[in-house]
Amino acid sequence: MTHLIDGRPWEGTAERTGPVFNPATGERTGAVDLASAELVGAAVASAHTAWRSWRNVSLARRTRVLFAFRELLHARKDEIAALVTAEHGKVLSDALGEVTRGLEVAEFACGIPHLLKGGFSENASTAVDVHSIRQSLGVVAVISPFNFPAMVPMWFVPIAIACGNAVVLKPSEKDPSAALAVAALWKEAGLPDGVLQVVNGDKEAVDALLTHKDVKAVSFVGSTPVARYVYETGTAHGKRVQALGGAKNHMLVLPDADLDLAADAAVNAGFGSAGERCMAISVLVAVEPVADRLVAGITDRMARLRTGDGTRASDMGPLVTREHRDKVASYIDAGVEAGATLVVDGTKGDFDADGDGFFLGPTLFDDVRPDMPVYTDEIFGPVLSVVRVASYDEGLDLINANPYGNGTALFTNDGGAARRFQNEVEVGMVGINVPIPVPVSYFSFGGWKNSLFGDSHAHGTEGVHFFTRGKVVTSRWLDPSHGGINLGFPRNE
């Protein structure tokens, strides 16, 4: 696997490569070329040249490309999903859901003529008209994570391209094939060569994008430490940055909630995609006296889950790498050592797969306290912690005190409590009886606190504003005579 430069696979020889694995079997299935800073610079230069033409392409022509891309993506979504499963490990149904969510953002971007409309005021002053326009930035970079190799690039790329920018995409080197396949669909849809470049790489490539003078904006999704680094480095070099970081998402369950619904939701949101979601529920906050019943219900449901190869009839697949699996597994020992009650041990059990895959089964801890590593750290794996609290207020305070603020959920049948929660909780995305509150494409996606660095969330109208900048034009067209010399400050009269 290699880079996509000017609409074609790169034909050079890479000095460095990275391994690509099938996480379900542990088999090394290929290698990906890792870009040097010099190659990143060449990709940016090519994108900058392409932008000079693309920015002047009419909205009508841009929209035709977007609609064609949308149709191609819809027709090939099963193929893209299979690539996601082969390199990330998530089950096929989950991978297809990921692609479909990305497709929704492409559909949103098809409405770009309406979204880019400015305003116009006639006779703001005598014979003076004022209008506003939004214009593209130039070359923008998208740095996407391993856990959603198809969806996250599509949160940004369709909107950036629709707004008239050129894009340099750096997907995760762990699972690059889906991003490369989607990029090929853009070319097939009629996007001019150079408007979308794909460079695979690691920190060297990231640093080259963050410091290149012609990269005007950076969109990033990943862990909080890296998000902070991306934000600080990018802004120090004069770039607009939206850096979405990590999460520790809490699900607060009140005593009046439907406990069967809550137990289902905790399992679905805690163990889907092996917990490798920034919107996964990793902490269930149970308001007494319902904790025992919730833990029993979750435990019963976990016993019926099937963990194995994502191409088989599995509910949950492997983790993305052996190293990450081992890191997540280490938290099980840490939780026990800290005094939490290990209800279900994910290291035990059989996995439906061939070879030596990177598996860890669903794990459940009870009696977790806020000072334990299983609570404080973003584990990013299938580990669900139950914290018991005495009241709604105690649960809310726990959530608001957490340094992360990505997503949260409340389960209740009390409309007043729900309205109070959505007003008082200090989190960017809130679900009411919805465990994974990922907004639809025409609303924005983004967290608060250490879950977001920058002012703009992803997609929706905030995405359009992030990838454009405003300009206001004040004009006067008069007869050949003029008003003469006047050095005073202009007044609106």
C-alpha positions as CSV (number, residue, x, y, z in Angstrom):
1,M,0.0,0.0,0.0
2,T,1.3,3.4,-0.9
3,H,0.3,7.1,-1.1
4,L,-2.2,8.6,-3.6
5,I,-0.6,11.7,-5.2
6,D,-2.2,13.6,-8.0
7,G,-4.8,10.9,-8.3
8,R,-2.3,8.1,-8.8
9,P,-0.5,5.6,-6.6
10,W,2.9,6.9,-5.7
11,E,5.6,5.3,-7.8
12,G,8.6,6.0,-5.6
13,T,10.5,3.8,-3.2
14,A,9.8,4.3,0.5
15,E,12.6,4.5,3.0
16,R,10.3,3.2,5.7
17,T,7.2,1.1,5.8
18,G,4.8,0.0,8.5
19,P,3.1,-3.4,9.0
20,V,-0.6,-4.0,8.5
21,F,-2.3,-6.9,10.3
22,N,-5.5,-8.8,10.2
23,P,-6.4,-8.4,14.0
24,A,-8.6,-11.4,13.9
25,T,-5.9,-13.9,12.9
26,G,-2.8,-12.0,14.0
27,E,-1.5,-12.4,10.4
28,R,0.6,-9.7,8.8
29,T,-1.3,-9.0,5.6
30,G,0.8,-6.2,4.1
31,A,3.0,-3.1,4.5
32,V,2.2,0.5,4.0
33,D,4.7,3.1,2.8
34,L,5.5,5.8,5.4
35,A,5.9,9.3,4.0
36,S,8.9,11.4,4.6
37,A,8.6,15.1,5.3
38,E,9.9,15.8,1.8
39,L,7.1,13.7,0.2
40,V,4.5,15.4,2.4
41,G,5.8,18.7,1.1
42,A,5.5,17.6,-2.5
43,A,1.9,16.5,-1.8
44,V,1.0,19.8,-0.3
45,A,2.6,21.7,-3.2
46,S,0.6,19.6,-5.6
47,A,-2.6,20.2,-3.6
48,H,-1.9,24.0,-3.5
49,T,-1.6,24.0,-7.3
50,A,-4.9,22.1,-7.7
51,W,-6.7,24.4,-5.2
52,R,-6.0,27.4,-7.4
53,S,-8.2,25.9,-10.0
54,W,-10.7,24.1,-7.8
55,R,-11.6,27.2,-5.7
56,N,-12.9,28.8,-8.9
57,V,-15.0,25.8,-10.0
58,S,-18.7,26.7,-9.9
59,L,-20.9,25.4,-7.1
60,A,-22.9,23.6,-9.8
61,R,-19.9,21.6,-11.0
62,R,-18.7,20.9,-7.4
63,T,-22.1,19.6,-6.5
64,R,-22.1,17.2,-9.5
65,V,-18.9,15.7,-8.2
66,L,-20.3,15.4,-4.7
67,F,-23.5,13.7,-5.9
68,A,-21.4,11.3,-8.1
69,F,-19.2,10.5,-5.1
70,R,-22.2,9.8,-3.0
71,E,-23.6,7.4,-5.5
72,L,-20.3,5.5,-5.9
73,L,-19.8,5.3,-2.1
74,H,-23.4,3.9,-1.7
75,A,-22.7,1.3,-4.4
76,R,-19.4,0.3,-2.9
77,K,-20.2,0.5,0.8
78,D,-20.0,-3.2,1.3
79,E,-16.5,-3.3,-0.2
80,I,-15.3,-0.4,2.0
81,A,-16.8,-2.1,5.1
82,A,-14.9,-5.3,4.3
83,L,-11.6,-3.4,4.1
84,V,-12.4,-1.9,7.5
85,T,-13.1,-5.3,9.1
86,A,-10.0,-6.8,7.5
87,E,-7.6,-4.2,9.0
88,H,-9.4,-2.8,12.1
89,G,-11.2,-6.0,13.2
90,K,-14.7,-4.6,13.9
91,V,-17.6,-6.9,12.8
92,L,-18.9,-6.4,9.3
93,S,-22.3,-4.9,10.5
94,D,-20.5,-2.3,12.6
95,A,-18.1,-1.5,9.7
96,L,-21.1,-1.0,7.4
97,G,-22.7,1.3,9.9
98,E,-19.5,3.3,10.0
99,V,-19.5,3.7,6.2
100,T,-23.1,4.6,6.2
101,R,-22.5,7.4,8.8
102,G,-19.8,8.8,6.5
103,L,-22.2,8.6,3.6
104,E,-24.6,10.9,5.5
105,V,-21.9,13.6,5.7
106,A,-21.3,13.3,2.0
107,E,-25.1,13.8,1.5
108,F,-25.0,16.8,3.7
109,A,-22.1,18.3,1.7
110,C,-24.2,17.9,-1.5
111,G,-26.2,20.9,-0.2
112,I,-23.2,23.1,-0.3
113,P,-24.7,25.8,-2.6
114,H,-27.2,26.6,0.2
115,L,-24.7,26.3,3.0
116,L,-22.3,28.8,1.3
117,K,-24.8,31.5,0.8
118,G,-23.8,34.9,2.1
119,G,-25.9,37.9,3.0
120,F,-26.8,41.1,1.2
121,S,-27.9,44.5,2.4
122,E,-29.0,47.1,-0.2
123,N,-28.5,50.7,0.7
124,A,-26.7,50.1,3.9
125,S,-25.6,53.7,3.4
126,T,-26.7,56.0,0.6
127,A,-26.1,54.1,-2.6
128,V,-23.8,51.7,-0.8
129,D,-24.4,48.0,-0.7
130,V,-22.8,45.4,1.6
131,H,-22.6,41.7,1.1
132,S,-20.8,38.8,2.7
133,I,-19.2,35.8,1.1
134,R,-17.4,32.7,2.4
135,Q,-14.3,31.5,0.6
136,S,-12.1,28.4,0.8
137,L,-8.9,28.4,2.9
138,G,-6.5,26.6,0.5
139,V,-4.8,23.4,1.5
140,V,-6.2,21.7,4.6
141,A,-5.0,18.6,6.3
142,V,-7.1,15.8,7.8
143,I,-5.3,13.4,10.3
144,S,-7.6,10.5,11.1
145,P,-7.5,7.7,13.7
146,F,-7.5,3.9,13.4
147,N,-10.9,3.3,15.1
148,F,-13.0,4.8,12.2
149,P,-10.8,4.5,9.1
150,A,-13.7,5.3,6.8
151,M,-16.1,7.4,8.8
152,V,-13.8,10.0,10.3
153,P,-12.1,11.1,7.1
154,M,-15.6,11.5,5.7
155,W,-16.6,13.8,8.5
156,F,-14.1,16.3,7.0
157,V,-13.1,15.6,3.5
158,P,-16.5,16.0,1.7
159,I,-17.2,19.3,3.4
160,A,-13.7,20.6,2.8
161,I,-13.8,19.7,-0.8
162,A,-17.3,21.1,-1.3
163,C,-16.2,24.4,0.2
164,G,-13.5,24.7,-2.5
165,N,-10.4,23.5,-0.6
166,A,-7.8,21.0,-1.5
167,V,-7.2,18.2,1.1
168,V,-4.2,16.2,2.2
169,L,-5.5,13.2,4.1
170,K,-3.2,11.3,6.5
171,P,-5.1,8.1,7.6
172,S,-3.9,5.8,10.4
173,E,-1.0,3.7,9.3
174,K,-2.6,0.8,11.1
175,D,-5.6,0.5,8.7
176,P,-5.1,2.7,5.6
177,S,-6.9,0.7,2.9
178,A,-10.4,2.1,3.5
179,A,-9.2,5.7,3.2
180,L,-7.3,4.9,0.0
181,A,-10.3,3.1,-1.5
182,V,-12.6,6.0,-0.7
183,A,-10.1,8.4,-2.2
184,A,-10.2,6.4,-5.4
185,L,-14.0,6.9,-5.6
186,W,-13.4,10.7,-5.5
187,K,-11.3,10.4,-8.7
188,E,-13.9,8.2,-10.3
189,A,-16.6,10.8,-9.4
190,G,-14.7,13.4,-11.4
191,L,-12.7,15.2,-8.8
192,P,-9.7,16.8,-10.5
193,D,-6.3,15.3,-9.7
194,G,-4.5,16.9,-6.8
195,V,-7.6,18.2,-5.0
196,L,-7.4,15.1,-2.7
197,Q,-4.0,13.7,-1.8
198,V,-3.5,10.7,0.6
199,V,-0.1,10.4,2.4
200,N,0.4,7.5,4.8
201,G,2.8,8.0,7.7
202,D,3.5,8.4,11.3
203,K,4.7,11.4,13.4
204,E,7.1,12.6,10.7
205,A,4.3,13.1,8.3
206,V,2.1,14.7,11.0
207,D,4.8,17.2,11.9
208,A,5.4,18.0,8.3
209,L,1.7,18.9,7.9
210,L,1.5,20.8,11.1
211,T,4.4,23.0,10.2
212,H,4.0,23.5,6.4
213,K,3.4,27.1,5.5
214,D,0.8,26.2,2.8
215,V,-1.4,24.1,5.1
216,K,-4.0,26.5,6.4
217,A,-6.1,24.3,8.6
218,V,-5.9,20.9,10.3
219,S,-8.7,18.5,11.4
220,F,-7.6,15.8,13.8
221,V,-9.2,13.0,15.8
222,G,-7.3,10.9,18.3
223,S,-6.1,10.7,21.9
224,T,-6.1,13.7,24.1
225,P,-2.3,14.0,24.5
226,V,-1.8,13.9,20.7
227,A,-4.8,16.2,20.2
228,R,-3.2,18.8,22.5
229,Y,0.1,18.4,20.6
230,V,-1.6,18.9,17.3
231,Y,-3.5,21.9,18.5
232,E,-0.5,23.6,20.1
233,T,1.9,22.9,17.2
234,G,-0.6,23.8,14.5
235,T,-1.7,27.0,16.0
236,A,1.9,28.0,16.8
237,H,2.4,27.8,13.0
238,G,-0.6,30.0,12.3
239,K,-3.1,27.3,11.4
240,R,-6.7,26.9,12.2
241,V,-7.1,23.7,14.2
242,Q,-9.9,21.4,15.4
243,A,-8.4,18.6,17.4
244,L,-10.9,16.1,18.8
245,G,-9.4,14.2,21.7
246,G,-10.2,11.3,24.0
247,A,-13.1,10.5,26.2
248,K,-14.4,8.9,29.4
249,N,-18.1,8.7,28.7
250,H,-20.5,8.2,31.6
251,M,-24.0,6.7,31.5
252,L,-26.1,7.9,34.4
253,V,-29.0,5.5,35.3
254,L,-31.7,6.9,37.6
255,P,-33.9,4.5,39.7
256,D,-37.0,5.2,37.6
257,A,-35.3,4.1,34.3
258,D,-36.3,1.0,32.3
259,L,-33.5,-1.2,33.7
260,D,-33.7,-3.7,30.8
261,L,-33.3,-0.9,28.3
262,A,-30.4,0.5,30.3
263,A,-28.7,-2.9,30.6
264,D,-29.0,-3.4,26.8
265,A,-27.6,0.1,26.2
266,A,-24.7,-0.4,28.5
267,V,-23.7,-3.6,26.7
268,N,-24.2,-2.2,23.2
269,A,-22.4,1.1,24.0
270,G,-19.6,-0.4,26.1
271,F,-18.6,-3.4,23.9
272,G,-19.5,-2.4,20.4
273,S,-16.3,-2.2,18.2
274,A,-14.5,-3.7,21.2
275,G,-14.8,-0.4,23.0
276,E,-12.6,1.3,20.5
277,R,-14.9,4.3,20.0
278,C,-14.5,7.8,21.4
279,M,-18.3,7.6,22.1
280,A,-18.2,4.3,23.9
281,I,-19.7,4.2,27.3
282,S,-16.9,3.2,29.7
283,V,-18.5,4.2,33.0
284,L,-22.0,3.3,34.2
285,V,-23.1,5.5,37.1
286,A,-25.9,3.7,38.9
287,V,-28.1,5.7,41.3
288,E,-29.0,3.4,44.2
289,P,-30.9,1.2,44.8
290,V,-30.6,-0.1,41.2
291,A,-26.9,-1.1,40.9
292,D,-27.3,-4.7,41.9
293,R,-30.1,-5.3,39.3
294,L,-28.2,-3.5,36.6
295,V,-25.0,-5.4,37.2
296,A,-26.9,-8.7,37.1
297,G,-28.7,-7.7,33.9
298,I,-25.4,-6.6,32.2
299,T,-23.7,-9.8,33.4
300,D,-26.5,-11.9,31.9
301,R,-26.3,-10.2,28.6
302,M,-22.5,-10.4,28.4
303,A,-22.6,-14.2,28.8
304,R,-24.5,-14.3,25.5
305,L,-22.0,-12.2,23.5
306,R,-19.9,-14.0,20.9
307,T,-16.3,-12.6,20.5
308,G,-14.4,-13.6,17.3
309,D,-13.6,-12.9,13.7
310,G,-15.6,-10.0,12.4
311,T,-16.4,-11.8,9.2
312,R,-18.2,-14.5,11.2
313,A,-21.4,-14.3,13.3
314,S,-19.6,-12.4,16.0
315,D,-20.9,-9.6,18.2
316,M,-17.5,-8.2,19.0
317,G,-14.2,-8.5,17.2
318,P,-10.6,-8.1,18.2
319,L,-8.6,-5.1,19.2
320,V,-6.6,-3.3,16.5
321,T,-3.1,-4.5,17.5
322,R,-1.4,-6.9,19.9
323,E,0.2,-4.1,21.8
324,H,-3.1,-2.3,22.3
325,R,-4.8,-5.6,23.4
326,D,-2.0,-6.1,26.0
327,K,-2.3,-2.6,27.3
328,V,-6.1,-2.9,27.7
329,A,-5.7,-6.3,29.4
330,S,-3.2,-4.7,31.9
331,Y,-6.1,-2.6,33.3
332,I,-7.8,-5.7,34.5
333,D,-5.0,-6.5,36.8
334,A,-4.8,-2.8,37.8
335,G,-8.5,-2.7,38.6
336,V,-8.3,-5.8,40.8
337,E,-5.2,-4.4,42.6
338,A,-7.0,-1.1,43.2
339,G,-9.9,-2.9,44.9
340,A,-12.6,-3.0,42.3
341,T,-14.8,-6.1,42.0
342,L,-14.0,-8.0,38.8
343,V,-17.4,-9.4,37.7
344,V,-16.5,-10.6,34.2
345,D,-12.9,-11.2,33.2
346,G,-12.4,-10.7,29.5
347,T,-9.1,-12.7,29.5
348,K,-11.1,-15.9,30.0
349,G,-13.2,-17.6,27.4
350,D,-13.0,-18.9,23.8
351,F,-12.8,-16.7,20.7
352,D,-14.3,-17.7,17.4
353,A,-11.3,-17.1,15.1
354,D,-8.4,-18.8,13.5
355,G,-4.7,-18.1,14.3
356,D,-3.5,-15.8,17.1
357,G,-5.8,-12.8,17.0
358,F,-5.7,-9.8,19.3
359,F,-8.7,-10.7,21.3
360,L,-9.9,-9.6,24.7
361,G,-13.4,-10.4,25.8
362,P,-16.0,-8.0,27.4
363,T,-14.9,-7.1,30.9
364,L,-17.1,-5.7,33.7
365,F,-15.9,-4.1,37.0
366,D,-18.2,-3.1,39.9
367,D,-17.5,-1.0,43.0
368,V,-15.2,1.3,41.0
369,R,-14.0,4.5,42.7
370,P,-13.0,7.7,40.9
371,D,-9.4,7.3,42.1
372,M,-8.8,4.0,40.4
373,P,-6.9,3.7,37.0
374,V,-9.9,1.9,35.4
375,Y,-11.8,5.1,36.0
376,T,-9.3,7.8,35.5
377,D,-7.7,6.5,32.3
378,E,-9.1,6.3,28.8
379,I,-8.7,2.5,28.3
380,F,-10.2,2.4,24.8
381,G,-11.2,-1.2,25.0
382,P,-14.0,-3.5,26.1
383,V,-13.9,-2.6,29.8
384,L,-17.0,-1.3,31.5
385,S,-16.8,0.1,35.1
386,V,-19.8,0.5,37.4
387,V,-19.7,3.4,39.9
388,R,-22.4,3.4,42.6
389,V,-23.8,6.8,43.8
390,A,-26.6,7.8,46.2
391,S,-28.3,10.5,44.1
392,Y,-28.7,12.3,40.8
393,D,-26.6,15.2,42.2
394,E,-23.8,13.0,43.1
395,G,-23.8,11.4,39.7
396,L,-23.9,14.7,37.9
397,D,-21.0,16.1,40.0
398,L,-19.0,13.0,39.1
399,I,-19.5,13.5,35.4
400,N,-18.8,17.3,35.5
401,A,-15.7,16.8,37.6
402,N,-14.2,14.5,34.9
403,P,-11.5,16.1,32.7
404,Y,-13.2,14.7,29.6
405,G,-16.4,16.0,28.1
406,N,-17.1,14.1,24.9
407,G,-20.3,12.2,25.3
408,T,-22.7,11.2,28.0
409,A,-26.1,9.6,28.5
410,L,-29.0,9.6,31.0
411,F,-31.5,6.8,31.3
412,T,-34.7,7.9,33.0
413,N,-38.5,8.1,32.5
414,D,-38.6,11.5,34.2
415,G,-38.8,14.3,31.7
416,G,-38.0,16.9,34.3
417,A,-34.8,15.1,35.3
418,A,-33.8,14.7,31.6
419,R,-34.3,18.4,30.9
420,R,-32.3,19.3,34.0
421,F,-29.5,16.9,33.0
422,Q,-29.1,18.2,29.5
423,N,-28.9,21.8,30.9
424,E,-26.5,21.1,33.7
425,V,-24.1,18.5,32.4
426,E,-20.8,19.8,31.1
427,V,-20.4,17.5,28.1
428,G,-20.6,18.3,24.3
429,M,-22.9,15.5,23.2
430,V,-25.8,14.3,25.4
431,G,-28.1,11.3,25.0
432,I,-31.4,10.9,26.7
433,N,-32.2,7.2,26.7
434,V,-29.7,7.1,23.8
435,P,-26.4,5.5,24.8
436,I,-24.2,6.6,21.9
437,P,-25.4,10.2,21.1
438,V,-23.5,10.7,17.8
439,P,-25.3,13.6,16.1
440,V,-26.7,13.4,12.6
441,S,-24.6,15.0,9.9
442,Y,-26.3,18.3,9.9
443,F,-25.5,18.9,13.5
444,S,-22.0,19.2,14.8
445,F,-19.9,16.5,16.5
446,G,-17.5,17.5,19.3
447,G,-16.8,17.5,23.0
448,W,-15.9,19.9,25.7
449,K,-12.9,20.2,28.1
450,N,-10.0,17.8,27.3
451,S,-12.1,16.1,24.5
452,L,-11.7,19.1,22.1
453,F,-8.9,21.6,21.4
454,G,-10.1,24.4,19.2
455,D,-13.4,26.2,18.8
456,S,-15.0,24.3,16.0
457,H,-16.8,20.9,16.1
458,A,-16.8,18.5,13.2
459,H,-19.3,18.4,10.3
460,G,-22.6,20.3,10.2
461,T,-22.6,24.0,9.7
462,E,-19.6,24.3,12.0
463,G,-17.7,22.2,9.6
464,V,-18.6,24.5,6.7
465,H,-17.4,27.5,8.8
466,F,-14.2,25.8,9.8
467,F,-13.3,25.2,6.1
468,T,-14.1,28.7,4.9
469,R,-13.3,32.2,5.9
470,G,-15.6,35.2,5.7
471,K,-15.2,38.3,3.6
472,V,-17.4,41.4,3.5
473,V,-17.6,43.6,0.4
474,T,-18.9,47.2,0.6
475,S,-19.5,48.7,-2.8
476,R,-20.9,51.9,-4.4
477,W,-21.7,52.4,-8.1
478,L,-22.6,56.0,-8.9
479,D,-22.8,58.2,-11.9
480,P,-19.4,59.6,-13.2
481,S,-19.5,62.4,-10.7
482,H,-18.2,61.8,-7.1
483,G,-18.4,63.3,-3.7
484,G,-15.1,65.1,-3.6
485,I,-12.4,65.0,-1.0
486,N,-13.4,64.1,2.6
487,L,-10.8,62.9,5.0
488,G,-13.4,62.2,7.8
489,F,-14.2,58.6,9.0
490,P,-16.9,57.1,6.8
491,R,-20.4,57.4,8.3
492,N,-23.5,55.4,7.3
493,E,-26.0,58.0,6.2
